[in-house]
Amino acid sequence: MNMKEKVLDLIKTNNDCGLNVKQISEVIDMEDSSSFTQLLKILNELEGEHLIARDERERYFTSDQLGYVQGTLRVNQKGYGFVETEEESYYIGKTNLGLGMDKDEVYARVWTNNDGSVEGEVVEVLKHSIEKIVGVVKIKEGRKYFLSDTNIINKKIKVTNFDDFKLVNDTKVLVKIDHYGPVLKCHIEKEIGYKYDPGVDILSILLERDIQPEFNERVKAQVQEIEETIQEDELKNRVDLRTLLTITVDGEDARDLDDAISIEKIGNVYRLYVHIADVSHYVIAGSPIDREAYKRGTSVYVVDRVVPMLPHALCNGICSLNPNVDRLALTCMMEIDRKGNVENYRIFPSIIKSDERMTYTAVNAILAGDKKMQKKYPHLLQMCVDMKALSNIIRRRRENLGAIDFDTREAKIIVDEKGKPKDIVLRERGEGERIIEDFMIAANETVASYMKWLDIPSMYRTHESPDPKKMRDFVKVAKSLGYNFQGGIQNVYPKQLQSMLNDARGHDDYFVLSSFMLRSMQKARYENRCTGHFGLALKDYLHFTSPIRRYPDLVVHRMLRKYVFEHCDDVNTMKKDEEWCEEAAIQASEMERNAIEAEREVDDMKKAEYMEKHVGEIYDGVISGIMRFGMFVELENTVEGLVHISTMDEDYFHYDDVMRALVGEHTAKVYKMGQKVRVKCVAANRFEREIDFELIKKKKSRRKR
């Protein structure tokens, strides 16, 4: 044990009472002044690494003993924040944010007040998260200044290169932070456009999250070198499936068709082929296209555009499984019995030719008995019947395992040619959508089991069991809605949650319960180890079916090619790939979260813009969230707005943490989650992404005399 380890071990051993420098030196027996100087250096290093800390009497303890934590700072637009660790979330007041900004990794001190409340302060920023900021240039009396789109709490922003650009008032720009502190020194990196021009609002959100619509010149140059047709030598060692009846099924507006299916019924067994575009054949590891795909991690789908992971020449061209053209694929062929079990499977490189580019609408119509659609596709009628039958079998197996179907509502925002929202409707999830989802999940599970069994490097999709604390909060909410949770919350099983959702299905509060349950779950992520998927109730799971739009799927394809099809067995290569998969999994998980947040911000902005035209109108809604400062109400079309407690003037309302409700002091009137209310839209602001509602009070009926 070296000196540093001895010092740390000594402090840990005496953690209850702490030790000062003199006591530490006596125990370790420092012989001379140079040794004492070395001790001071070691103590400073341990403090700098946040392993130890001093109290007001200069005694050393481990950091956690004195209430120090490391976590992610989340700053609310109203000025306060929270430091989130894996176990807890600590309130940070506006004056205690220090130099911390939203999403920074910070070192903070927390304490308990006399009233039992816990709060903290940011001591040090370990890693800044925000590197770029989007905002508008304002010009007043010839003087230019920068106004950020988002409220950067406790910070002034100084832009150093206004004169490098010809800017007019309300020009949107992207600035890069050069120096952090009370004043953020920045320079303009890109002029985005005029604030009110079509599309600039969405582009601003994308660029602030470093989601680049354009590809760099190196990627563009490599794309030009890719052949647009399949060469004869590329068919070697591939199974030719071009005569097999094959279709793609996607939404009407889909352009990147990365999966196709074929199905055969042999006695009581279904043979399902899931064909996936062989992107790894075209995107070589380490190439400019691959490096850019790694950086992006995923395609990003917002209201009026897609920012693809791969250039259009690939995702809409040679890799897309378009009808009536030869395409290279990786096929997962599964023989599935009546109980939904995969009895036998093969995974192999193939060449296919899709017979039809089908849509969910068309498949749903065929299955619903639409004569016109059935007449249009007579050669697919039996195939659709078999697809539905097999889908039901696969789904029944997953339900028996306990898979949770949250069945949440998803909005589709319809915009005009200028990007203005015209309507907000619910996306339909019909039989066709469920069939393809079931088939893709089956393929993902099968490939995961195969790669796990072979013990080759891979990237898996992990979804852990719920955190007990979050589960405890969910159980409170469920109880307030009238649903009792059966069993313990320390070891939750998917079937318990599935059963509760089944009880709520068909009731008015179903979507509130489902949504809150989903928020109580752990976030799914990518790992290089197979640890199972809680929500799907599967022991083995990964993403194999969308390599055009998700980098982890491309990694899985690449590892299959390397270790299965090309039979690499070099131990050192395998070890390097395992380490690389671990790094790539972290990157992919971060980029996925970034894309989800960007998509959510765009939706929130467009919903607020839509409601700007409906201020003053009255709606029926359901209370979707209760906070100390008010309640959120969700409309049928998923638009959500805040009823601030200050506008609830029928009584003085208190927040009841146990009931998760607002309770009137004099009237005992209760507002709780899942409750139907009528509201008026009183304000909406697309730039703030906020919608404000007020409750419509019921008129008192007059008594007849």
N, C-alpha and C positions, 0 to 999 in steps of 0.2 A: 504494500500500500504506500503510495507516494505521499508527500507532505500535504498536498492539497486535499487528497482524499481523507487523510487523518483529521485535518481541521474540520472538514464538513461532517465527518462521522462524529466527532466530538460535540459539535453544536447540535446535531440531531439527538445525541444521547442525553444532552442537558437542555432539551427544548422547552421544558416546563418553566425553568427559572432563568434561562439565558446565561451567557458568559461574556465578560468584558475582555479586552485585549490582554490585560495582565493575567487574568485567570487562564486564558487559553495558552499563553506563553509558559506559564508555570506547569501546566499539565503536560504540554508537549516538550518541555524542558529545553527552552532556547538558551544556548550557551553564550552567545556574544551578540553584539549590536548588529552585525550583518545578518544573523539569523532572525533577529527581531524585525529588521527591515524586510526580510523575505516574508515573514508572517503578515506584516501589514499589506504587502503586495498581494499575497494570496487572498486575504480578506477582501481587498478591493476588487479582485477578479471575481470572487464568489458573489459579491454584491452586484457587480456589473452584469453577471450572468443571471441575476435575480433568483439565486438559490438561497441566499441569506439576506437578512435585513436587520437594522438596528432600531431599538426603541429609544425613547427620550432620555434614558439613562445610559445610553451607549452600550447596551448589552446586545449581543448577537443571538438571533433566533433564525430558524428556517423561515422563509418568506411567508408561507401559508399560515404559520403560527401567528404572525402579526397581521394577518388579514390581507396579504397581497395576492393578487390573482393575475393571470394572463388570459386575454380573450379578445373577442372582436367587438369593437365599439359600433353600436348602431345609434345614429343621431336622428331624432324626430325633427320634422320641419318646424315644430313649435319651440325648439330650442333645447330640450332635454334629451338624454340618451340612456342607453343601457350597455353594460359590458356583458357579453354573452360568453360563458365558458361551456364546456361539454355538460356540466352538471347544473349550473345556475345562471340566473340573469340578475344583474345588479344595477339599480337605478343610479344615474349620474346626473346631477343637476346642471343647469346651464353654466353656472359659474365654476363648476368643477370639471369641465371638459378639457381644460388645459389646451394643448396644441392638437388634440385629437380631432379627427374628422370622420365622417361616416365610413364604416367598413375598415378602419385602420385596425391593425393588430396592436394592442396596447398592454401596458403593465399598470395596474391600478391598485389602490388601497381601498378596502371596504371596511365598514364598521356598523355596529348596531346602535341605534339611538335609544333614548330612554323609553320611548313609546313602543319599542320593539321593531320599528321599521329599519330596514337595511339600505344604506346608500354608500356611495363611494366617490372617488376622484381619480382622474387619469394622472398618473405620475410620469409616464414616459410613453412615447410612441415608438413601438418596435419596428413597424413596417407601415408605410403609407400605402393606402389602397388607391386613392384618387390621384391620377397623374394628369388627366385632361379634364377640362371643363368647357361646356357649351353655354353660350349666352349671346346677348345682343350688344352691339356698340351703340351707345347713346351719344348724341352730339347736342350740347347746349352752349349757346353763345360762343361757338367755335371750339369749345373744349370737349375732348372725347373721353368717355369713361366706359367701363365694361360692367354689364349687369348680368350676373349668372342666372341661368334658367332655374337652377335649384338653389335653395337657401343654404349658403355655406355659413354655418353658425360660427360666430365669434371671429370672423376673418374679414380682412379687407383684401381686395384683389388689385394688384398694380400691373398693368400691361405695359411692356417696355418698347414695343415696336409698332405702334399705331401708324407711324409715317411710312412703313414699308408697304402699306395697302391703301388703295383708293376706296374709302369706306363712306357710305351714307348712313344716316340715322336709321336704326333698326336693322342693320346688317347682322346676320347670324354668323358667328365665328367659333372656331374651336381653338382654345388656348391650351398650351402645355405649361405645367408648373415647373419652374426652374429652381425655386427656393421656397421651403416651407417655414412657417413662423406665424406670428400674429398678422403679418402682411404676406400674402402669397404673391411672389414675383413670377410673372408669366410672360410668355410671348405668343403671339398669334401664329398658329401652325397652319390653319386652313380657313379660307373664306367659304362659308357654306352657301350663302345666298340671302335674299331678302326675306325677312321674318314671315311675311304674309304670302309668299309665293307658294303654289301648290307643291306638296311633298317635302318642303323644307323642315316642317315640324317633325316628321318621322325620321328624316335623315339626321336631324340634330340628335335625337335620342340614340340612334345607332352609332354615330360617330363618338358620342360621349362615352359609350361603352366599348369603344375601339372595335366596332363591328364595321368592317370596310366593305362597301359595295363593289369596289373595283379590285381587280387582281393586279399584282405588280408586273413589271415588264418581263422578268425572268420566267414567270409562270406563263404569260402570254406567248413568249417565244417557244417554250416547250410544247404548248398546246398545238402550235403549228406543225410540229414534227409528228404528231400522232396520226396514224392512218385512220381514215373514215370508214374503211371496209375491212372485213376479216380476211387475212391471208391464209393460204392453204396450209402452211406449216404450223399455224396456230391450232389446227384441229388434232394434232398428235396427242395421244393419251387422253382424249376426251370422249365421253359417251355421246353418241349422236342421238338426240331426242327430237329432231326436227319434225318427225312424222307423228309425234304424240300430241293429241289435242291439248292445247295450252292457251290460257288466257291471262291477261292482267285485269285487275279490278281496282279502280282508284276513283277519286273524286273527279268531277268534270274538268276542273281547272288544273289538275296535276300534269306536270310535264316530265318530271324525273321518275320514270317507272322502273323501280329497282326490284320488284318481286312479281313473279308469275306463278301460276299453279296448274297442275294437272291432277286428275283423279281417276282411279280405276277401282271397280268393285270385283273382288275375286272371292266368291262364296260369302262367308260371313266376315271377311276381312276387307278393309279399304286400303288401297295403296295410294298414298298422298305424296305428290312431288311438289316440293317448294323450291322454285328456281330463283336464285338471287344473282343479280348482275355481278359479273366477275371484275370488279373494279380493281382488285389487286394486280390483275394482268397488265393494266394500263398505268396505274399509279405505283411507280417503283419506289421502294424505301429510300429516303434520303434525297430524292429528286426535288426540284423547286416546287412542283405541284404537291408533293407529299409534305414538304416542310410547311407550306401554306395551309394545307388541310389540317395538319397537326395543330397549328396555331389557332385556326378557327374552331376546330373541334366538332362543329355541327352547322347545319344550315339553319338560318333564322327566318321564321315565317311571321311577318307582320301584316297589318290590314291590307295594304295595297301592293306588297312586293315580297319577294323572297331574296334573301342574301345567301347564295349557295356556298356550300363548303368546297365544291369543285367547280371549275369553269364550265360554262354552259355547253361548250363543245363536248364535254364528257357527260355531264349529268343529264343533258337533254339530247345528246347525240349518241356516240358509239356505245356508251354504257347503258343507256335507257333501253328497256326491253320493249321497243316499239313494235307494232304488229307487222307481220309479213316481211321481216328482215332477219337475217341470221344474227344471233347474239351469243357471246360467250357468257357462261354462267357457272355458278357452283350450285349443285343440286343436292338437297337433302330429301332422300326418298324414305318414307316411313310406312310400314305395314301396321295398321292399327286395328285392334280387335273391338268387339262389341262393348267392352268396358272402358274403352279409351286408352288402353295400354299399348305402347309401341312394342310389338313383338319382335320386329326386325327392322334394321335401317341400314342405309348406305349414304355416305357423303362423298361426292366425287365431282371433278370438273366436267362440264358438259357444253354442248352447243344446242341451242333451242331456236325455235321460230314461233313467236306468239301468233295465234290465229285471230284473236280479237282483242281490241282495246276496250274492255267493258268498264262501265261505271257502276257505282253503288246504286244509283237510281235505276239503271236498267235491270240489274240483278234483283233488286227489291220488287220491281214491277213484275218480272217473270215469276218470282216466287209467290207474289200476291194474286197471280192468275190473270194478269193483264194480257188479253188476247192479241192486241196489236203488237206488243213487245215479244210475245211468244212466237208470233208469226215471223217477226223480223229475225229471230235467232233460233230457228227450229233445231239446229245441230247442237245447241247448248242446253236444251231442256232437261235431258237426263243428267247432264253434268251438274246443273244447278240443283236438281233434286238430291243427287248424291252429296253435293257440297253441304247442303243444309242438314242432311241426316248425319254426316260425319261431324259437322260442327256441333250439333246437339250432343253427340256422344263425347266429344272432347271436353265440352263445357261441363257436362254432367260429372265427369271424372274430377275436374278442377273444383267444382262446387262441393263434391264429397270430401275432397282434401281440405276444404275450408277457404278457398280463394275468395277475396273480398271484391265485390262489384260495387264501387262507390256510386256509379251512375250519376255523376255530377253533371250539372247543366253547363254547357259551353256556348258562349255567344258568338254569333257571326255578324261582324259589322260591315254593312254594305255601304260602299262609298261611290260617289259620282266620279266623272273623269278628272275633276280637280282635287280629288281626295277628301271631299266633304262628306261626312256621314249622312246617309239618307234614311237608314233604318237599322235597327238592331233586332236580330231574330235568333232563336235557339237553333243550334246545329242539330240535325236529326241523326240519330244513331240507329239505323234500321238493321234488318237481318243480314244484308250484304256486308255492312261494316263489321258486324259481330263475327261473321264467318271468316273473313280475312284475318281479323284479330286472333281468333282461335287457332287458325292454321299457322300464323307467324309465331305465336307463343309455343305451339307444339314443336316447331322447328328449332326455336331458340333453346328450349329445354333439351331437346335431343342432342344438339351440337354441344351444349354445355356438359352433358353427361359423358359424351364421347371424349371431349378434350380433358375433362377431369380424370376419366378412367386411364387415358394415355399418359397423364401427368406431363403434358407439354405446356410451354408458356402460353398464356392467354390473358384475356381481359374479361372479367365476369361482371354481371350486374348484381349488385348487392342491395338488399333492403332488410335492415335489421328490425328486431322486435321493438315495439314502442318503448320509449323512456317512461319509467314508472311515474315520475312527477307529472309529465304531460298527460299520461293516462289517467292519473288521479283527477286532473283538471277536467278531462273529457267526461269522466264518470259523473262529476258534479253537474256538468251541463246536461248530460243525458238524463240524470235524475230530475233536474228541473223541468225537463220536457215530458217526464212521465215514463221513462224507460230505465229499467233496472239492469245493471251489469251483473251477469252471473259469473262467479269465480274470482280469483285473486288477480291483483293488478301487477304483481311482481313478475309473473310468468304468464303473459297473455298469449292466447292461441288465436289464429285467424278465424276459426269457427265461431268463437265467442262474439267477435265483432260482426261477422256475417249474419249470425242469428239475430242480433239487435237490429241490423239494417233491414232484415226480412220482416221483423215485427213492425218497423216504421213505414215500410213501403206502402204507398197509396195514401198516407196521411199528409196533411198540409205542412208539417214540420220535417218531413223526410229529408229535404235538401239541406236544411239547416243542420240536422244531425249528421248527415253524410259529409257535408263540407267541414264541420268541426272535427269529425273523426279523421278526415284526411289531413287536416292541419296538425292533428295530434300524432301523426305517424312520423317516423324518422324519414329523412330525405334519402331517396335511392341514390346510389353513387356507383362508380366503377372501381373495381379492385383487381389485383392480379391473383387473388385467391377466391375459390368458390365457397361462399358461406351461406348461400340460399337467398330466397326472395320471400319475405314475410307476407306481403300483400297478395301474391299469387299462390302462396302456400306450396312453393316448390323448393326442393333441396338444391337443385342445379338450375342455373339460369344465366344466360348472357344475351348479348345483342348480336345477331348474325344477319338479320334480314334487311338492313337499310344502309349498305356501305356507301351509297351515293351521298347520303345526308348526315351520317354519323361516323366519326372517326373510329370509335371502338369496334364497330362492325368490320371496318376495313382491316383493323389489327387482327381480328379473329380470322378473317379470310387469309391474311398474310401468313399467320402461324400455321394454319391448316396446310397451306401450300408448301411451306418450308419443311414441316416436320412429318406430314402425312403423305402428300403427293410426291414430294421430292426426297423424302426419307433422310433428312438430316439427323445425325445422331451424335454430333460433337457436343461433349459435356460443357466445354467452355462457352461455346456459342449459346447453348441453352441457358446457362447461368446469366450471361449478358442480356439475353432477351427477357428473362424473368425480371431482372432489375429495370430494364427499359420499360416493360409493361407496367411496372409499379409507378414509375414517373409519369408515363403516358396516361394512366388511369386518373391520377390527380389532376393533370392538365385537362383531360376530357370532362371530368366532373365539374371543374371550375368554369369551363366554357359553356357547359350545359346550363349551369345556374345563371351565368351572365346572359345567355340567350333567353331563358325563361323570364328573367327580370325585365329585359328589354321589351319582350313581347307583351308583358303585363303593363309596363309603363305606356306603351303605345295604345293598348286597349283602354286604359284608364283615361288617357288624353282624349281619344276619339269618343268615348262615352260621355265625357264632360262636354266636349264640343257639340255632340248631339243634343244634350240636355239644355245647352244654351238657348236653343230654339224652342224649348218647352217650359221655360220658366213661367210660373203661374199656374201650370196645369196640375191636376190632382190625380193621384194614382193609388192603387191598392198594393200593399207590399207586406213583407214578412220581416220581423226583427231578426237580423242575422248576427248581431254582435252587441254586447253590452259593455260599456266602459264607464269609468267614474265621470267622464266629461259628457256622456250622452250615449246614444245608441245608433247603430248602423241599420238601415232598412234597405232590403233588396227587393227590387221590382221583378216582375215575371220575366223580363228580358235580361236579367242579371245586372242591370244598372244598380249601383249601390251608392247611397248618400248618407250623410250624417245628420241626425237630429241632435243638435247641441242642447245640453241640459239647461242652458240659459234661456232657451226658447220654450221650455216646458213650464209655462206659467200657471198651470192649473193647480200646482202644489209645489212644495219644496221637496225635491227627490233626493234620497240617499242611495248610495250604492251598497247592495247587499252581496258580499263576496260568496257567501254560502249558497244563496239562491241564484247567484249570477243574474241579479235583477235590479231595477231601479224601483224603489218603494217610496210612495208619497208619505210625508210626515203626518199630515192631518187627515187625508182621505184614505190612507192605506192602499191607494191605487198602485197596482203592480204592473210593470212592463218587463217581460222576460223573453228570452230567445224563442223563436218559433211562433210568436204571437202575431196575428194579423193586425195590421194598422192601416189607416188611410193617411196619406201625406200629400203635401203640396211642395213642388219644387220651387224654392225661393231664390236660389243662386246656383250658378255653374260657371266654372272657369277652366278652360282647356289648358291654359299655361300653368296653373297651379294643380291641375288634374284633380279638382275637388268639386263635389256636388253637395249642396245643402238642402235639406228637407225641413219642413215643419209639420207637426202633427195637426191633423184636422180633428177638432173636437166634435164629439157627437152632440147634436142639439138635444136639449132636454125636452121631453114630450110634455105638453101642457095637460094638466089634469082636467077632466071634464067636470063641470059643476052640475 
